[in-house]
Amino acid sequence: MVRRGLTFLLASAGGGLFWVLGLPLPFLFGPMAFCLAAALAHLPITGFGQVSVAARTILGVAVGASITPDVIAELPRMALSVALIPVFIALIALVGVPFFRRLWGFDAPTAYYAAMPGGLQDMVIFGTEAGGNPRALSLIHATRVLIIVTLAPFILSQFYGAALTNPIGDPAASLPWHEMAIMVVAAWVGWKGGVRLGLFGASILGPMIVTAALSLTDVIHSRPPAEAIVVAQFFIGCGIGVHFLGVTWKEVTRVVAAGVAYVLVLATLAAGFTGLVTALGLGDPVPVFLAFAPGGQAEMTVLAIVTGADLGFVITHHLTRIVIVIVGAPVVARIIARGRPG
């Protein structure tokens, strides 16, 4: 409790300072920056466990509430760009695995799961089961998410002219109390039901599925209140920073450095596909950029909300990417196991 109390105080100070300074996404970047600094300074901080997981359900509800009949009608329009996701993943594997294997000397399971832009927890779990190094996988994916989440707002504002000022939601006082109560139930049922069913990313996808059903049947008509989205940002920011707790200089010079270098590789591939999809007229630049940006699903959802991008377009592409990576992981694990000597 003491460690979590310190983490909360530092994260709150970071959020407050960033807000006072008028910096973008203060309640995401403030906690992230302060917790990252504390982790690198080896201060006794720690994550918030199930509280952080619960906070992610808010984003699941936000996405689900954005899935309306109009969004469903747009799905055929997304088909061609979604069809490019498997090609995107295949290129990432072809480039990323040799990158980690030959340039940085990682073993085969670690190289594959480090290269794949799936969920951080999923890739660490699958990679460990396949014989990979869990610490290296955790640091590489945390580095990927940290850099992309940090740079994406700058790229969006400077290169795409996107303002990060879209309202993240209406104030709680302006929303019907019964709809907010329904959202809370949807978050809980979707999360716990998803866990029971073994749904990957249950804390986001479960609430998203339940809330989408409520949205499509005209039960709810708004996203979670702005205050709830701020809470989700706060815990996401803390989680990113805390992942670097206990990092050593040796890990910085090898594992984290490999993660930083790989972000450049991913950024090049993502930029290429973003340009291709945009040139073909398959989507507008901002949602296409967010759809192919290899960041975390939760973090890209937040950026889609604050830029006012087509949330349905962004989340459809990220879900496709994650499904392909997750479904393909056990198959690749068996291939890697067969290829290992002895």
Backbone as numpy.savetxt, mean C-alpha at the origin, in Angstrom:
# Nx Ny Nz CAx CAy CAz Cx Cy Cz
3.34 -1.21 26.80 2.52 -0.01 26.80 3.38 1.26 26.80
4.51 1.21 27.52 5.40 2.37 27.55 5.96 2.64 26.15
6.38 1.57 25.47 6.94 1.71 24.12 5.88 2.26 23.15
4.68 1.75 23.28 3.61 2.24 22.40 3.23 3.68 22.75
3.31 4.00 24.04 3.03 5.38 24.44 4.03 6.35 23.84
5.31 5.97 23.86 6.35 6.80 23.27 6.14 6.93 21.76
5.81 5.81 21.13 5.56 5.83 19.68 4.41 6.77 19.35
3.34 6.70 20.14 2.17 7.55 19.90 2.53 9.03 20.07
3.30 9.34 21.11 3.69 10.74 21.35 4.55 11.28 20.21
5.53 10.48 19.77 6.40 10.91 18.68 5.61 11.10 17.38
4.73 10.13 17.09 3.94 10.22 15.87 3.00 11.42 15.91
2.41 11.67 17.08 1.52 12.82 17.22 2.28 14.13 17.05
3.49 14.18 17.62 4.33 15.37 17.45 4.66 15.59 15.98
4.99 14.51 15.27 5.30 14.62 13.86 4.10 15.10 13.05
2.94 14.52 13.32 1.73 14.95 12.61 1.39 16.40 12.90
1.53 16.79 14.17 1.23 18.17 14.54 2.17 19.16 13.90
3.47 18.82 13.88 4.46 19.72 13.28 4.23 19.87 11.78
4.00 18.76 11.09 3.77 18.81 9.65 2.49 19.59 9.33
1.50 19.48 10.19 0.25 20.20 9.98 0.45 21.70 10.16
1.18 22.08 11.22 1.46 23.50 11.47 2.27 24.10 10.32
3.21 23.32 9.77 4.04 23.81 8.68 3.33 23.81 7.33
2.12 23.26 7.31 1.35 23.25 6.06 1.88 22.27 5.03
2.56 21.22 5.45 3.12 20.23 4.54 2.03 19.29 4.05
2.20 18.69 2.87 1.17 17.79 2.34 1.04 16.51 3.18
-0.19 16.03 3.27 -0.50 14.80 4.01 0.21 14.76 5.37
-0.02 15.75 6.20 0.73 15.84 7.46 0.53 14.66 8.40
-0.67 14.07 8.38 -0.96 12.99 9.32 -0.52 11.63 8.80
0.04 11.61 7.59 0.70 10.42 7.07 2.21 10.59 7.17
2.71 11.70 6.62 4.16 11.91 6.57 4.76 12.32 7.90
4.03 13.05 8.74 4.55 13.44 10.04 4.85 12.24 10.92
3.87 11.36 11.17 4.16 10.15 11.95 5.22 9.27 11.30
5.18 9.16 9.96 6.15 8.33 9.27 7.57 8.85 9.49
7.76 10.16 9.33 9.10 10.75 9.47 9.62 10.62 10.90
8.78 10.92 11.88 9.23 10.86 13.27 9.49 9.43 13.72
8.64 8.49 13.30 8.86 7.09 13.69 10.07 6.51 12.97
10.30 6.93 11.73 11.49 6.48 11.01 12.75 6.98 11.72
12.76 8.26 12.08 13.92 8.83 12.78 14.15 8.12 14.12
13.08 7.85 14.83 13.19 7.17 16.13 13.72 5.75 15.95
13.25 5.07 14.90 13.70 3.70 14.65 15.19 3.68 14.31
15.62 4.60 13.47 17.04 4.65 13.09 17.92 5.05 14.26
17.32 5.80 15.23 18.07 6.19 16.43 17.99 5.13 17.53
17.33 4.02 17.21 17.19 2.89 18.14 16.46 3.27 19.42
15.49 4.19 19.31 14.65 4.50 20.46 13.67 3.35 20.71
13.21 3.18 21.94 12.33 2.04 22.26 10.89 2.27 21.80
10.68 2.22 20.49 9.33 2.36 19.96 8.85 1.01 19.45
7.58 0.90 19.16 7.02 -0.35 18.64 5.74 -0.05 17.90
5.26 -1.02 17.12 4.03 -0.85 16.36 2.81 -0.98 17.26
1.64 -0.77 16.67 0.39 -0.79 17.44 -0.42 -2.06 17.24
0.18 -3.07 16.61 -0.47 -4.37 16.50 -1.81 -4.31 15.80
-2.81 -4.91 16.46 -4.15 -5.02 15.87 -4.84 -3.67 15.70
-4.41 -2.67 16.46 -4.99 -1.33 16.29 -4.66 -0.80 14.90
-3.42 -1.01 14.47 -3.02 -0.58 13.12 -3.78 -1.35 12.06
-3.95 -2.64 12.29 -4.71 -3.45 11.33 -6.14 -2.95 11.24
-6.74 -2.65 12.39 -8.11 -2.15 12.41 -8.22 -0.82 11.67
-7.20 0.02 11.78 -7.22 1.31 11.10 -7.27 1.14 9.59
-6.68 0.08 9.08 -6.68 -0.16 7.64 -8.08 -0.50 7.13
-8.95 -0.99 8.01 -10.31 -1.30 7.58 -11.04 -0.04 7.12
-10.62 1.11 7.65 -11.24 2.38 7.25 -11.05 2.61 5.76
-9.85 2.30 5.26 -9.58 2.47 3.84 -10.37 1.47 3.01
-10.54 0.27 3.54 -11.36 -0.72 2.85 -12.79 -0.23 2.68
-13.32 0.36 3.75 -14.68 0.91 3.69 -14.73 2.08 2.71
-13.68 2.93 2.71 -13.65 4.08 1.80 -13.66 3.64 0.35
-12.89 2.60 0.03 -12.87 2.09 -1.34 -14.21 1.47 -1.69
-14.74 0.65 -0.78 -16.02 -0.01 -1.04 -17.14 0.98 -1.26
-17.14 2.07 -0.48 -18.18 3.08 -0.63 -18.07 3.82 -1.95
-16.88 3.78 -2.55 -16.67 4.45 -3.84 -17.07 3.57 -5.02
-17.37 2.31 -4.76 -17.79 1.40 -5.83 -19.31 1.51 -5.99
-19.69 2.27 -6.96 -21.10 2.56 -7.24 -21.49 1.92 -8.57
-22.78 1.91 -8.91 -23.19 1.38 -10.22 -22.46 2.05 -11.38
-22.14 3.34 -11.24 -21.41 4.04 -12.29 -20.01 3.45 -12.48
-19.35 3.10 -11.35 -18.02 2.50 -11.44 -18.09 1.13 -12.11
-19.09 0.33 -11.74 -19.26 -0.99 -12.34 -19.44 -0.87 -13.85
-20.20 0.14 -14.26 -20.44 0.35 -15.69 -19.15 0.69 -16.44
-18.14 1.19 -15.70 -16.87 1.58 -16.31 -15.87 0.42 -16.41
-16.18 -0.74 -15.82 -15.22 -1.85 -15.80 -14.77 -2.30 -17.19
-15.69 -2.40 -18.17 -15.22 -2.80 -19.51 -14.17 -1.85 -20.08
-14.28 -0.56 -19.73 -13.32 0.42 -20.22 -11.93 0.15 -19.64
-11.86 -0.44 -18.44 -10.58 -0.71 -17.79 -9.93 -2.00 -18.29
-10.67 -2.81 -19.04 -10.21 -4.16 -19.36 -8.84 -4.18 -20.04
-8.61 -3.29 -20.98 -7.36 -3.31 -21.72 -6.17 -2.94 -20.84
-6.34 -1.92 -19.99 -5.22 -1.54 -19.12 -4.98 -2.59 -18.04
-6.06 -3.20 -17.54 -5.91 -4.28 -16.56 -5.18 -5.47 -17.19
-5.42 -5.70 -18.48 -4.77 -6.82 -19.18 -3.26 -6.63 -19.27
-2.80 -5.40 -19.09 -1.36 -5.13 -19.13 -0.67 -5.45 -17.80
-1.45 -5.63 -16.74 -0.85 -5.91 -15.42 -0.03 -7.20 -15.42
-0.52 -8.32 -15.99 0.32 -9.53 -16.01 1.64 -9.32 -16.75
1.62 -8.51 -17.82 2.85 -8.21 -18.55 3.79 -7.40 -17.66
3.22 -6.45 -16.93 3.97 -5.62 -15.99 4.66 -6.49 -14.93
3.91 -7.43 -14.36 4.45 -8.32 -13.33 5.55 -9.22 -13.91
5.32 -9.74 -15.12 6.31 -10.62 -15.75 7.63 -9.88 -15.98
7.55 -8.64 -16.45 8.76 -7.86 -16.66 9.48 -7.57 -15.35
8.70 -7.28 -14.30 9.29 -7.05 -12.99 10.07 -8.28 -12.54
9.49 -9.46 -12.74 10.17 -10.70 -12.34 11.43 -10.92 -13.15
11.34 -10.70 -14.48 12.48 -10.93 -15.36 13.65 -10.00 -15.05
13.33 -8.78 -14.63 14.38 -7.81 -14.31 14.78 -7.90 -12.84
13.79 -8.01 -11.95 14.04 -7.92 -10.52 14.78 -9.10 -9.91
14.43 -10.31 -10.32 15.08 -11.49 -9.72 16.58 -11.51 -10.03
17.00 -11.35 -11.29 18.46 -11.28 -11.54 19.11 -10.09 -10.84
18.37 -8.99 -10.71 18.91 -7.81 -10.03 19.35 -8.16 -8.61
18.47 -8.81 -7.85 18.81 -9.18 -6.46 19.74 -10.38 -6.40
19.60 -11.31 -7.36 20.36 -12.55 -7.31 21.82 -12.32 -7.71
22.03 -11.62 -8.82 23.37 -11.51 -9.38 24.11 -10.25 -8.91
23.38 -9.14 -8.82 24.04 -7.90 -8.42 24.26 -7.81 -6.91
23.30 -8.33 -6.14 23.38 -8.16 -4.68 23.62 -9.47 -3.93
23.65 -10.58 -4.65 24.04 -11.85 -4.03 23.02 -12.48 -3.09
21.74 -12.16 -3.25 20.72 -12.79 -2.41 20.42 -14.19 -2.93
19.97 -15.08 -2.04 19.58 -16.42 -2.47 18.31 -16.34 -3.32
17.97 -17.43 -4.00 16.86 -17.43 -4.97 15.51 -17.06 -4.35
15.09 -17.67 -3.22 13.79 -17.31 -2.65 13.73 -15.83 -2.23
14.81 -15.34 -1.60 14.83 -13.94 -1.17 14.79 -13.02 -2.39
15.53 -13.37 -3.44 15.57 -12.54 -4.65 14.18 -12.43 -5.28
13.48 -13.56 -5.39 12.16 -13.54 -6.03 11.16 -12.71 -5.21
11.07 -13.00 -3.92 10.05 -12.32 -3.11 10.42 -10.87 -2.81
11.70 -10.54 -2.91 12.09 -9.13 -2.80 11.68 -8.37 -4.06
11.74 -9.04 -5.21 11.43 -8.39 -6.48 9.94 -8.15 -6.68
9.11 -9.03 -6.13 7.67 -8.96 -6.38 7.00 -7.82 -5.59
6.28 -6.93 -6.28 5.62 -5.81 -5.60 4.27 -6.20 -5.02
4.28 -7.15 -4.09 3.05 -7.54 -3.41 2.96 -6.85 -2.07
2.01 -7.27 -1.25 1.90 -6.71 0.09 3.11 -7.06 0.93
3.54 -6.14 1.78 4.74 -6.36 2.58 4.62 -7.64 3.42
3.52 -7.75 4.16 3.36 -8.91 5.03 3.29 -10.21 4.23
2.55 -10.16 3.11 2.39 -11.36 2.30 3.73 -11.84 1.75
4.52 -10.91 1.22 5.79 -11.29 0.63 6.77 -11.82 1.68
6.74 -11.26 2.87 7.61 -11.75 3.94 7.20 -13.16 4.35
5.90 -13.38 4.50 5.40 -14.71 4.92 5.71 -15.76 3.86
5.34 -15.48 2.60 5.59 -16.45 1.53 7.08 -16.67 1.34
7.85 -15.59 1.38 9.29 -15.70 1.19 9.96 -16.51 2.28
9.52 -16.33 3.52 10.09 -17.09 4.63 9.77 -18.57 4.49
8.52 -18.88 4.12 8.12 -20.27 3.93 8.91 -20.94 2.80
9.31 -20.12 1.81 10.08 -20.66 0.68 11.57 -20.75 0.99
11.98 -20.31 2.18 13.38 -20.39 2.57 14.14 -19.09 2.44
13.42 -17.97 2.22 14.06 -16.67 2.10 14.41 -16.06 3.44
15.08 -14.92 3.40 15.51 -14.21 4.60 14.43 -13.21 5.00
13.69 -13.46 6.10 12.57 -12.58 6.45 12.98 -11.15 6.77
14.12 -10.97 7.42 14.57 -9.62 7.78 14.89 -8.82 6.51
15.60 -9.46 5.57 15.94 -8.77 4.32 14.68 -8.42 3.54
13.74 -9.35 3.47 12.49 -9.10 2.74 11.71 -7.95 3.36
11.64 -7.95 4.69 10.91 -6.90 5.39 11.52 -5.53 5.12
12.85 -5.43 5.20 13.52 -4.14 4.99 13.42 -3.68 3.54
13.55 -4.60 2.59 13.49 -4.23 1.17 12.10 -3.70 0.82
11.06 -4.39 1.28 9.70 -3.95 0.95 9.33 -2.68 1.72
9.80 -2.56 2.95 9.55 -1.33 3.70 10.23 -0.15 3.02
11.44 -0.37 2.50 12.15 0.68 1.78 11.39 1.07 0.52
10.91 0.07 -0.20 10.11 0.34 -1.42 8.92 1.23 -1.11
8.15 0.83 -0.10 6.94 1.59 0.24 7.29 2.99 0.73
8.33 3.08 1.57 8.74 4.38 2.12 9.10 5.36 1.01
9.94 4.93 0.07 10.40 5.84 -0.99 9.26 6.21 -1.93
8.45 5.24 -2.31 7.37 5.52 -3.26 6.33 6.44 -2.63
5.99 6.18 -1.37 5.01 7.02 -0.69 5.55 8.44 -0.52
6.86 8.56 -0.32 7.46 9.88 -0.14 7.55 10.65 -1.46
7.92 9.97 -2.53 8.13 10.63 -3.81 6.86 10.83 -4.62
5.89 9.93 -4.46 4.68 10.00 -5.29 3.96 11.34 -5.20
3.76 11.92 -4.00 3.09 13.22 -3.95 3.86 14.30 -4.70
5.20 14.28 -4.60 6.02 15.26 -5.33 5.84 15.10 -6.84
5.89 13.86 -7.32 5.72 13.59 -8.75 4.34 14.01 -9.21
3.32 13.70 -8.41 1.94 14.05 -8.78 1.77 15.56 -8.90
2.36 16.29 -7.97 2.17 17.74 -7.99 3.05 18.44 -9.02
4.30 17.98 -9.16 5.25 18.68 -10.03 5.15 18.27 -11.50
4.85 17.00 -11.76 4.83 16.52 -13.14 3.42 16.36 -13.71
2.46 16.12 -12.83 1.08 15.93 -13.31 0.16 17.09 -12.95
0.68 18.03 -12.17 -0.12 19.18 -11.78 -1.30 18.84 -10.90
-1.21 17.72 -10.19 -2.31 17.29 -9.32 -2.20 17.98 -7.97
-3.30 18.52 -7.50 -3.33 19.13 -6.16 -3.68 18.05 -5.14
-2.98 18.06 -4.03 -3.24 17.08 -2.97 -4.21 17.67 -1.96
-5.23 18.34 -2.46 -6.13 19.08 -1.59 -7.57 18.59 -1.65
-7.81 17.49 -2.37 -9.18 16.98 -2.44 -9.64 16.58 -1.04
-10.86 16.97 -0.64 -11.34 16.61 0.70 -11.30 15.09 0.88
-10.72 14.66 1.98 -10.61 13.21 2.21 -11.93 12.61 2.68
-12.88 13.46 2.98 -14.20 13.00 3.42 -14.93 14.14 4.09
-16.21 13.96 4.26 -17.00 14.97 4.97 -16.79 14.82 6.47
-16.91 15.91 7.23 -16.79 15.82 8.70 -17.85 14.86 9.26
-17.50 14.21 10.33 -18.43 13.25 10.94 -19.76 13.91 11.31
-19.70 15.17 11.72 -20.91 15.86 12.15 -21.93 16.03 11.02
-21.44 15.95 9.76 -22.35 16.18 8.63 -22.91 14.88 8.03
-22.47 13.73 8.54 -22.92 12.45 7.99 -24.03 11.85 8.85
-24.96 11.11 8.23 -26.01 10.44 9.00 -25.39 9.44 9.96
-25.83 9.49 11.22 -25.22 8.61 12.22 -25.45 7.15 11.90
-26.62 6.84 11.30 -26.91 5.43 11.03 -25.98 4.88 9.93
-25.58 5.73 8.96 -24.65 5.26 7.93 -23.27 5.02 8.52
-22.84 5.88 9.44 -21.54 5.66 10.08 -21.56 4.39 10.92
-22.68 4.12 11.57 -22.79 2.88 12.35 -22.72 1.66 11.42
-23.38 1.76 10.28 -23.34 0.66 9.30 -21.92 0.45 8.80
-21.19 1.55 8.59 -19.79 1.44 8.13 -18.93 0.72 9.17
-19.14 1.02 10.44 -18.37 0.36 11.50 -18.64 -1.14 11.48
-19.90 -1.51 11.35 -20.27 -2.94 11.30 -19.66 -3.59 10.06
-19.73 -2.88 8.92 -19.17 -3.43 7.67 -17.67 -3.65 7.80
-16.99 -2.70 8.46 -15.54 -2.83 8.66 -15.22 -4.06 9.49
-15.94 -4.22 10.58 -15.69 -5.34 11.50 -16.03 -6.69 10.86
-17.22 -6.78 10.28 -17.66 -8.03 9.67 -16.76 -8.41 8.49
-16.43 -7.41 7.66 -15.57 -7.68 6.52 -14.18 -8.13 6.93
-13.61 -7.46 7.92 -12.27 -7.80 8.40 -12.24 -9.21 9.00
-13.07 -9.44 10.01 -13.03 -10.73 10.70 -13.53 -11.87 9.81
-14.53 -11.57 8.97 -14.99 -12.59 8.03 -13.92 -12.93 7.02
-13.19 -11.91 6.55 -12.11 -12.14 5.60 -10.99 -12.97 6.21
-10.67 -12.70 7.49 -9.64 -13.48 8.17 -10.07 -14.94 8.29
-11.33 -15.15 8.65 -11.83 -16.52 8.81 -11.81 -17.29 7.49
-12.07 -16.58 6.40 -12.08 -17.22 5.08 -10.69 -17.33 4.46
-9.69 -16.78 5.15 -8.33 -16.83 4.64 -8.08 -15.86 3.49
-8.85 -14.77 3.45 -8.72 -13.78 2.39 -7.43 -12.99 2.58
-6.59 -12.91 1.53 -5.38 -12.12 1.65 -5.77 -10.64 1.76
-4.99 -9.89 2.55 -5.32 -8.48 2.75 -6.70 -8.30 3.35
-7.06 -9.18 4.29 -8.44 -9.20 4.81 -8.86 -7.88 5.44
-7.93 -7.15 6.05 -8.29 -5.92 6.74 -8.76 -4.84 5.78
-8.34 -4.91 4.52 -8.79 -3.94 3.52 -9.83 -4.55 2.59
-9.53 -5.74 2.06 -10.42 -6.32 1.06 -11.76 -6.77 1.64
-11.74 -7.32 2.87 -13.00 -7.74 3.49 -13.98 -6.59 3.65
-13.58 -5.51 4.35 -14.46 -4.34 4.46 -14.84 -3.75 3.11
-13.91 -3.79 2.16 -14.21 -3.26 0.83 -15.35 -4.03 0.17
-15.31 -5.35 0.24 -16.33 -6.18 -0.39 -17.69 -5.95 0.26
-17.72 -5.95 1.60 -18.98 -5.76 2.31 -19.56 -4.37 2.03
-18.72 -3.35 2.08 -19.19 -1.98 1.87 -19.61 -1.75 0.42
-18.89 -2.37 -0.52 -19.28 -2.25 -1.93 -20.69 -2.81 -2.14
-20.98 -3.94 -1.48 -22.33 -4.51 -1.60 -23.38 -3.55 -1.05
-23.04 -2.89 0.07 -23.97 -1.92 0.66 -24.13 -0.69 -0.23
-23.04 -0.28 -0.87 -23.09 0.88 -1.76 -23.91 0.57 -3.01
-23.71 -0.61 -3.57 -24.42 -0.99 -4.80 -25.90 -1.24 -4.57
-26.26 -1.54 -3.32 -27.68 -1.75 -3.00 -28.32 -0.52 -2.36
-27.63 0.62 -2.47 -28.20 1.92 -2.06 -28.40 2.03 -0.55
-27.59 1.29 0.24 -27.72 1.37 1.69 -26.89 2.53 2.24
-25.68 2.72 1.71 -24.84 3.84 2.14 -24.51 4.70 0.93
-24.23 5.97 1.19 -24.06 6.93 0.10 -22.86 7.85 0.29
-21.99 7.52 1.24 -20.84 8.39 1.48 -19.67 7.56 1.98
-18.48 8.15 1.91 -17.28 7.51 2.45 -17.20 7.75 3.95
-16.28 7.06 4.63 -16.08 7.32 6.06 -15.74 8.79 6.29
-16.03 9.32 7.47 -15.74 10.73 7.75 -14.26 11.05 7.67
-13.97 12.33 7.46 -12.59 12.78 7.32 -11.75 12.40 8.52
-12.34 12.47 9.71 -11.58 12.15 10.93 -11.08 10.70 10.90
-11.91 9.80 10.36 -11.52 8.40 10.30 -10.38 8.18 9.31
-10.42 8.89 8.18 -9.35 8.76 7.19 -8.03 9.27 7.77
-8.10 10.33 8.59 -6.90 10.85 9.24 -6.31 9.81 10.19
-7.16 9.12 10.93 -6.70 8.06 11.83 -5.99 6.96 11.04
-6.56 6.58 9.90 -5.95 5.54 9.07 -4.57 6.00 8.59
-4.47 7.24 8.14 -3.18 7.78 7.70 -2.15 7.74 8.83
-2.57 8.11 10.03 -1.69 8.17 11.19 -1.04 6.80 11.45
-1.85 5.76 11.47 -1.31 4.44 11.80 -0.52 3.84 10.64
-0.89 4.17 9.41 -0.10 3.72 8.26 1.29 4.35 8.31
1.33 5.66 8.59 2.61 6.35 8.70 3.49 5.76 9.79
2.90 5.50 10.95 3.66 4.87 12.04 4.23 3.52 11.61
3.38 2.73 10.94 3.79 1.38 10.54 4.98 1.38 9.61
5.00 2.31 8.67 6.12 2.38 7.73 7.42 2.70 8.47
7.37 3.68 9.37 8.57 4.07 10.10 9.08 2.99 11.03
8.17 2.33 11.73 8.56 1.32 12.73 9.23 0.11 12.08
8.95 -0.15 10.80 9.56 -1.30 10.13 11.08 -1.23 10.11
11.65 -0.04 10.31 13.11 0.11 10.28 13.72 0.01 11.67
12.95 -0.39 12.64 13.44 -0.52 14.01 14.55 -1.56 14.08
15.66 -1.19 14.70 16.76 -2.12 14.90 17.67 -2.33 13.71
17.48 -1.53 12.65 18.32 -1.71 11.47 19.78 -1.40 11.80
20.68 -2.24 11.31 22.11 -2.08 11.58 22.79 -1.40 10.38
24.02 -0.93 10.60 24.75 -0.29 9.51 25.01 -1.28 8.38
25.28 -2.54 8.73 25.50 -3.56 7.70 24.25 -3.74 6.85
23.07 -3.72 7.49 21.82 -3.84 6.73 21.57 -2.60 5.87
21.95 -1.44 6.37 21.77 -0.21 5.59 22.61 -0.26 4.32
23.86 -0.71 4.44 24.77 -0.70 3.29 24.49 -1.83 2.30
23.78 -2.85 2.72 23.49 -3.95 1.78 22.01 -4.07 1.47
21.19 -4.34 2.49 19.78 -4.64 2.25 19.01 -3.38 1.87
19.12 -2.34 2.69 18.39 -1.10 2.40 18.90 -0.47 1.11
20.21 -0.52 0.89 20.77 0.02 -0.35 20.22 -0.72 -1.56
20.09 -2.04 -1.44 19.51 -2.83 -2.54 18.06 -2.42 -2.77
17.33 -2.16 -1.68 15.94 -1.72 -1.81 15.83 -0.37 -2.49
16.73 0.54 -2.14 16.72 1.87 -2.76 17.02 1.77 -4.25
18.04 0.99 -4.59 18.40 0.83 -6.00 17.27 0.18 -6.79
16.59 -0.77 -6.16 15.50 -1.48 -6.87 14.31 -0.57 -7.11
14.10 0.40 -6.23 13.01 1.35 -6.46 13.22 2.09 -7.79
14.46 2.39 -8.12 14.75 3.05 -9.39 14.36 2.16 -10.57
14.62 0.86 -10.42 14.24 -0.10 -11.47 12.72 -0.15 -11.61
12.04 -0.28 -10.48 10.57 -0.32 -10.50 9.99 0.97 -11.06
10.58 2.09 -10.67 10.07 3.38 -11.14 10.19 3.49 -12.66
11.28 2.98 -13.21 11.46 3.01 -14.66 10.40 2.18 -15.37
10.16 0.95 -14.86 9.15 0.09 -15.45 7.76 0.70 -15.32
7.46 1.23 -14.13 6.14 1.82 -13.89 5.92 3.04 -14.78
6.97 3.85 -14.95 6.86 5.03 -15.81 6.59 4.63 -17.25
7.23 3.56 -17.69 7.02 3.09 -19.04 5.59 2.65 -19.28
5.04 1.88 -18.34 3.66 1.41 -18.48 2.67 2.56 -18.31
2.98 3.50 -17.43 2.11 4.67 -17.27 2.03 5.46 -18.57
3.18 5.67 -19.19 3.21 6.38 -20.46 2.47 5.63 -21.56
2.64 4.31 -21.60 1.98 3.49 -22.62 0.47 3.54 -22.48
-0.02 3.30 -21.26 -1.48 3.28 -21.02 -2.09 4.64 -21.30
-1.38 5.70 -20.89 -1.89 7.06 -21.14 -1.89 7.37 -22.63
-0.82 7.00 -23.33 -0.73 7.26 -24.78 -1.81 6.52 -25.56
-2.17 5.33 -25.08 -3.21 4.55 -25.76 -4.62 5.05 -25.43
-4.69 6.05 -24.54 -5.99 6.60 -24.18 -6.82 5.69 -23.30
-6.16 4.84 -22.54 -6.87 3.88 -21.69 -7.15 4.42 -20.29
-6.69 5.61 -20.00 -6.92 6.21 -18.69 -6.31 7.59 -18.60
-6.75 8.35 -17.63 -6.19 9.68 -17.40 -4.85 9.55 -16.68
-3.94 10.51 -16.86 -2.57 10.37 -16.33 -2.48 10.11 -14.83
-3.22 10.86 -14.00 -3.07 10.71 -12.55 -3.53 9.33 -12.06
-4.75 8.87 -12.40 -5.13 7.53 -11.96 -4.26 6.43 -12.54
-3.77 6.61 -13.77 -2.88 5.60 -14.37 -1.57 5.54 -13.60
-1.01 6.70 -13.26 0.22 6.74 -12.47 0.03 6.00 -11.15
-1.07 6.29 -10.46 -1.33 5.65 -9.16 -1.63 4.16 -9.33
-2.24 3.78 -10.45 -2.58 2.38 -10.67 -1.34 1.52 -10.88
-0.31 2.08 -11.53 0.90 1.31 -11.81 2.05 1.59 -10.85
1.88 2.57 -9.97 2.92 2.83 -8.96 3.02 1.63 -8.02
4.20 1.03 -7.88 4.34 -0.19 -7.09 4.44 0.07 -5.59
3.56 0.90 -5.08 3.53 1.16 -3.64 2.53 0.24 -2.96
2.33 0.45 -1.68 1.37 -0.35 -0.95 -0.06 0.03 -1.33
-0.94 -0.95 -1.28 -2.34 -0.71 -1.63 -2.97 0.38 -0.76
-2.72 0.32 0.53 -3.31 1.30 1.44 -2.79 2.70 1.15
-1.48 2.80 0.93 -0.88 4.12 0.69 -1.37 4.73 -0.62
-1.49 3.91 -1.66 -1.97 4.41 -2.94 -3.45 4.80 -2.87
-4.19 4.12 -2.01 -5.60 4.48 -1.80 -5.70 5.87 -1.20
-4.85 6.16 -0.21 -4.85 7.49 0.41 -4.53 8.56 -0.63
-3.51 8.31 -1.47 -3.13 9.29 -2.48 -4.24 9.46 -3.52
-4.93 8.40 -3.86 -6.04 8.50 -4.81 -7.15 9.37 -4.23
-7.39 9.23 -2.94 -8.44 10.03 -2.30 -8.07 11.50 -2.29
-6.84 11.82 -1.89 -6.47 13.24 -1.75 -6.25 13.94 -3.09
-6.02 13.16 -4.17 -5.90 13.79 -5.49 -7.23 13.82 -6.23
-8.22 13.12 -5.69 -9.51 13.07 -6.38 -9.48 12.17 -7.59
-8.51 11.24 -7.65 -8.39 10.34 -8.79 -9.51 9.31 -8.77
-9.69 8.65 -9.90 -10.71 7.61 -10.04 -10.33 6.43 -9.14
-10.96 6.35 -7.98 -10.59 5.34 -6.99 -10.87 3.93 -7.51
-11.95 3.76 -8.25 -12.27 2.45 -8.80 -11.20 1.98 -9.76
-10.70 2.87 -10.60 -9.65 2.53 -11.56 -8.38 2.13 -10.83
-7.98 2.93 -9.85 -6.73 2.67 -9.13 -6.79 1.35 -8.38
-7.86 1.12 -7.64 -7.93 -0.07 -6.80 -8.10 -1.33 -7.64
-8.78 -1.25 -8.79 -8.95 -2.41 -9.66 -7.59 -2.91 -10.15
-6.72 -1.99 -10.55 -5.40 -2.37 -11.04 -4.51 -2.92 -9.91
-4.59 -2.29 -8.73 -3.78 -2.79 -7.61 -4.25 -4.17 -7.16
-5.55 -4.39 -7.14 -6.06 -5.71 -6.75 -5.61 -6.76 -7.75
-5.64 -6.42 -9.03 -5.19 -7.37 -10.05 -3.72 -7.71 -9.84
-2.91 -6.69 -9.60 -1.48 -6.92 -9.36 -1.26 -7.83 -8.16
-1.95 -7.54 -7.06 -1.75 -8.30 -5.83 -2.23 -9.74 -6.00
-3.38 -9.93 -6.66 -3.91 -11.28 -6.88 -2.92 -12.11 -7.69
-2.37 -11.52 -8.76 -1.41 -12.25 -9.60 -0.17 -12.63 -8.79
0.34 -11.70 -8.01 1.54 -11.97 -7.21 1.26 -13.04 -6.16
0.12 -12.92 -5.46 -0.21 -13.86 -4.39 -0.48 -15.26 -4.93
-1.27 -15.34 -6.01 -1.60 -16.64 -6.58 -0.36 -17.30 -7.16
0.52 -16.50 -7.75 1.71 -17.07 -8.36 2.79 -17.44 -7.37
2.72 -16.89 -6.14 3.78 -17.12 -5.16 4.01 -18.59 -4.82
2.97 -19.37 -4.49 3.21 -20.78 -4.15 3.78 -21.58 -5.33
3.33 -21.26 -6.55 3.83 -21.95 -7.74 5.32 -21.70 -7.91
5.71 -20.43 -7.79 7.12 -20.07 -7.94 7.94 -20.68 -6.80
7.37 -20.74 -5.60 8.08 -21.32 -4.46 8.45 -22.78 -4.75
7.51 -23.52 -5.36 7.79 -24.92 -5.69 8.88 -25.03 -6.76
8.83 -24.14 -7.75 9.84 -24.14 -8.80 11.22 -23.86 -8.22
11.28 -22.87 -7.31 12.55 -22.51 -6.66 13.07 -23.68 -5.83
12.15 -24.34 -5.10 12.55 -25.46 -4.25 13.13 -26.60 -5.09
12.53 -26.87 -6.26 13.03 -27.93 -7.13 14.41 -27.59 -7.70
14.63 -26.29 -7.92 15.88 -25.86 -8.55 17.04 -25.77 -7.59
16.75 -25.85 -6.26 17.84 -25.72 -5.28 18.58 -27.05 -5.14
19.86 -27.04 -5.02 20.61 -28.30 -4.88 20.37 -28.94 -3.53
20.42 -30.30 -3.54 20.40 -31.08 -2.33 19.21 -30.95 -1.49
